[in-house]
Amino acid sequence: MTTTREEKTRVSEISRIADKRLAGGIPCFVQIYGKDIGRKYPLDKVQTTIGRGPDNHIVCDMDNVSRNHCKIFAGAGGSWIEDMGSTNGTFVNDEELSNRRKLKNGDFIKVGGAELANGLLHVDLVREVPEAMKPRQIKVAAARPQTIETHQAA
């Protein structure tokens, strides 16, 4: 005998990670697509420029990035992004910029073939790794000499 039971799906309230505020964070971009994937760029200046040219704060050395592609303005009211007349445009969350736009935590910025995520870099990630936590090499006496890496406890 088969019994069917109608089950209702429980609705959960989910908060977006992008809406959460982190204490002690520095605004930054993290490259999530392109040549320098994983690289973090702190937005710690009043104005940060992005482009292929070497005089930019964030250099994306790709042929589909303009020499002076876009700029980010930081202030007490948040960060704003503006295209600088680039050939291929600047996109925020897949929407091409036509005017200056305020950035939100979690926005995705596309500049040519590079894609960056806007977020907060926690202060602890900026500090140098303590000497005691750095890997070091030691020699082990064996039939054949070997080198292994160890980590010291803090």
Contacts in CASP RR format, 6 or more apart in sequence:
PFRMAT RR
TARGET T0000
AUTHOR 0000-0000-0000
METHOD contacts of the structure
MODEL  1
MTTTREEKTRVSEISRIADKRLAGGIPCFVQIYGKDIGRKYPLDKVQTTI
GRGPDNHIVCDMDNVSRNHCKIFAGAGGSWIEDMGSTNGTFVNDEELSNR
RKLKNGDFIKVGGAELANGLLHVDLVREVPEAMKPRQIKVAAARPQTIET
HQAA
17 106 0 8 1.000
18 104 0 8 1.000
18 105 0 8 1.000
18 106 0 8 1.000
18 107 0 8 1.000
19 105 0 8 1.000
20 105 0 8 1.000
21 105 0 8 1.000
22 120 0 8 1.000
22 122 0 8 1.000
24 120 0 8 1.000
24 122 0 8 1.000
24 123 0 8 1.000
25 120 0 8 1.000
25 121 0 8 1.000
25 122 0 8 1.000
25 123 0 8 1.000
26 42 0 8 1.000
26 43 0 8 1.000
26 44 0 8 1.000
26 120 0 8 1.000
26 121 0 8 1.000
26 123 0 8 1.000
26 126 0 8 1.000
27 42 0 8 1.000
27 43 0 8 1.000
27 44 0 8 1.000
27 74 0 8 1.000
27 78 0 8 1.000
27 79 0 8 1.000
27 118 0 8 1.000
27 119 0 8 1.000
27 120 0 8 1.000
27 121 0 8 1.000
28 40 0 8 1.000
28 41 0 8 1.000
28 42 0 8 1.000
28 43 0 8 1.000
28 118 0 8 1.000
28 119 0 8 1.000
28 120 0 8 1.000
28 121 0 8 1.000
29 40 0 8 1.000
29 41 0 8 1.000
29 43 0 8 1.000
29 58 0 8 1.000
29 109 0 8 1.000
29 116 0 8 1.000
29 117 0 8 1.000
29 118 0 8 1.000
29 119 0 8 1.000
30 38 0 8 1.000
30 39 0 8 1.000
30 40 0 8 1.000
30 41 0 8 1.000
30 116 0 8 1.000
30 117 0 8 1.000
30 119 0 8 1.000
30 121 0 8 1.000
31 37 0 8 1.000
31 38 0 8 1.000
31 39 0 8 1.000
31 41 0 8 1.000
31 114 0 8 1.000
31 115 0 8 1.000
31 116 0 8 1.000
32 38 0 8 1.000
32 108 0 8 1.000
32 115 0 8 1.000
32 116 0 8 1.000
32 117 0 8 1.000
33 113 0 8 1.000
33 114 0 8 1.000
33 115 0 8 1.000
34 62 0 8 1.000
34 113 0 8 1.000
34 114 0 8 1.000
34 115 0 8 1.000
35 60 0 8 1.000
35 61 0 8 1.000
35 62 0 8 1.000
35 114 0 8 1.000
36 60 0 8 1.000
36 114 0 8 1.000
40 121 0 8 1.000
40 125 0 8 1.000
41 48 0 8 1.000
41 57 0 8 1.000
41 58 0 8 1.000
41 116 0 8 1.000
42 121 0 8 1.000
42 126 0 8 1.000
43 72 0 8 1.000
43 74 0 8 1.000
43 79 0 8 1.000
44 74 0 8 1.000
45 57 0 8 1.000
45 74 0 8 1.000
46 73 0 8 1.000
46 74 0 8 1.000
46 75 0 8 1.000
47 71 0 8 1.000
47 72 0 8 1.000
47 73 0 8 1.000
47 74 0 8 1.000
48 57 0 8 1.000
48 58 0 8 1.000
48 71 0 8 1.000
48 72 0 8 1.000
48 74 0 8 1.000
49 55 0 8 1.000
49 56 0 8 1.000
49 57 0 8 1.000
49 58 0 8 1.000
49 68 0 8 1.000
49 69 0 8 1.000
49 70 0 8 1.000
49 71 0 8 1.000
49 72 0 8 1.000
49 84 0 8 1.000
50 56 0 8 1.000
50 57 0 8 1.000
50 58 0 8 1.000
50 60 0 8 1.000
50 65 0 8 1.000
50 69 0 8 1.000
50 70 0 8 1.000
50 71 0 8 1.000
50 72 0 8 1.000
50 111 0 8 1.000
51 58 0 8 1.000
51 59 0 8 1.000
51 60 0 8 1.000
51 65 0 8 1.000
51 66 0 8 1.000
51 67 0 8 1.000
51 68 0 8 1.000
51 69 0 8 1.000
51 70 0 8 1.000
51 111 0 8 1.000
52 59 0 8 1.000
52 60 0 8 1.000
52 61 0 8 1.000
52 62 0 8 1.000
52 63 0 8 1.000
52 65 0 8 1.000
52 66 0 8 1.000
52 67 0 8 1.000
52 69 0 8 1.000
53 59 0 8 1.000
53 67 0 8 1.000
53 68 0 8 1.000
56 68 0 8 1.000
56 69 0 8 1.000
60 69 0 8 1.000
60 111 0 8 1.000
60 112 0 8 1.000
60 113 0 8 1.000
60 114 0 8 1.000
62 112 0 8 1.000
62 113 0 8 1.000
62 114 0 8 1.000
64 87 0 8 1.000
64 88 0 8 1.000
64 112 0 8 1.000
64 113 0 8 1.000
65 86 0 8 1.000
65 88 0 8 1.000
65 111 0 8 1.000
65 112 0 8 1.000
65 113 0 8 1.000
65 114 0 8 1.000
66 84 0 8 1.000
66 85 0 8 1.000
66 86 0 8 1.000
66 87 0 8 1.000
66 88 0 8 1.000
66 89 0 8 1.000
68 84 0 8 1.000
68 86 0 8 1.000
69 83 0 8 1.000
69 84 0 8 1.000
69 86 0 8 1.000
69 89 0 8 1.000
69 90 0 8 1.000
69 111 0 8 1.000
69 112 0 8 1.000
70 81 0 8 1.000
70 82 0 8 1.000
70 83 0 8 1.000
70 84 0 8 1.000
70 86 0 8 1.000
70 89 0 8 1.000
70 90 0 8 1.000
70 97 0 8 1.000
70 111 0 8 1.000
71 81 0 8 1.000
71 82 0 8 1.000
71 84 0 8 1.000
72 79 0 8 1.000
72 80 0 8 1.000
72 81 0 8 1.000
72 82 0 8 1.000
72 103 0 8 1.000
73 79 0 8 1.000
73 80 0 8 1.000
73 81 0 8 1.000
73 82 0 8 1.000
73 100 0 8 1.000
78 102 0 8 1.000
78 103 0 8 1.000
79 102 0 8 1.000
79 103 0 8 1.000
79 118 0 8 1.000
80 100 0 8 1.000
80 101 0 8 1.000
80 102 0 8 1.000
80 103 0 8 1.000
81 90 0 8 1.000
81 92 0 8 1.000
81 97 0 8 1.000
81 100 0 8 1.000
81 101 0 8 1.000
81 103 0 8 1.000
81 109 0 8 1.000
82 90 0 8 1.000
82 97 0 8 1.000
82 99 0 8 1.000
82 100 0 8 1.000
82 101 0 8 1.000
83 89 0 8 1.000
83 90 0 8 1.000
83 97 0 8 1.000
86 111 0 8 1.000
88 112 0 8 1.000
89 96 0 8 1.000
89 97 0 8 1.000
89 111 0 8 1.000
89 112 0 8 1.000
90 96 0 8 1.000
90 97 0 8 1.000
90 109 0 8 1.000
90 110 0 8 1.000
90 111 0 8 1.000
91 97 0 8 1.000
91 109 0 8 1.000
91 110 0 8 1.000
91 111 0 8 1.000
92 101 0 8 1.000
92 103 0 8 1.000
92 107 0 8 1.000
92 108 0 8 1.000
92 109 0 8 1.000
92 110 0 8 1.000
93 107 0 8 1.000
93 108 0 8 1.000
94 108 0 8 1.000
94 110 0 8 1.000
103 109 0 8 1.000
103 118 0 8 1.000
104 118 0 8 1.000
105 118 0 8 1.000
105 119 0 8 1.000
105 120 0 8 1.000
106 117 0 8 1.000
106 118 0 8 1.000
106 119 0 8 1.000
107 117 0 8 1.000
107 118 0 8 1.000
108 115 0 8 1.000
108 116 0 8 1.000
108 117 0 8 1.000
108 118 0 8 1.000
109 115 0 8 1.000
109 116 0 8 1.000
109 117 0 8 1.000
109 118 0 8 1.000
110 116 0 8 1.000
130 154 0 8 1.000
132 152 0 8 1.000
132 153 0 8 1.000
132 154 0 8 1.000
133 151 0 8 1.000
133 152 0 8 1.000
133 154 0 8 1.000
135 149 0 8 1.000
135 150 0 8 1.000
135 151 0 8 1.000
136 149 0 8 1.000
136 150 0 8 1.000
136 152 0 8 1.000
137 147 0 8 1.000
137 148 0 8 1.000
137 149 0 8 1.000
138 147 0 8 1.000
138 148 0 8 1.000
138 150 0 8 1.000
139 145 0 8 1.000
139 146 0 8 1.000
139 147 0 8 1.000
140 146 0 8 1.000
140 147 0 8 1.000
140 148 0 8 1.000
END
